[in-house]
Amino acid sequence: MAGSLVRRVVVPTAVAALASSCLAIAINLATAFPTEAWLWLVVAGLTTVTFLTSLWLQHRAAGATTSASTPTPGAQTVDNSRVTGSLHQISHVRGVVAPGEDHLR
């Protein structure tokens, strides 16, 4: 369990944080030494890494939402403004239902 959490959450987040921090440092160096063209190549490379990391995180988030949004059997689902399944609305209920009873006292 802990290994999958590290692989699914911590590693991508750490990669994004590291890439962003390195990009900021590279931009500071490239603007401090404008004649050093290789620094701007480093900026371009780190921008690409940051972009790909962002895509990676978005892809993982989209996959997590798709699998998490699968309805459970018997649950209410909404499809094109139609409600299917059982739907109950209860309002202004007072009283106590004892175990084994099906009505309020």
Protein Blocks (a to p, Z undefined) as FASTA:
>chain_A
ZZmmmmmmmmmmmmmmmmmmmmmmmmmmmmmmmmlmklmmmmmmmmmmmmmmmmmmmmmm
mmmmmmmmpccehiacdeehiaedjddddehiacdddehiabdZZ
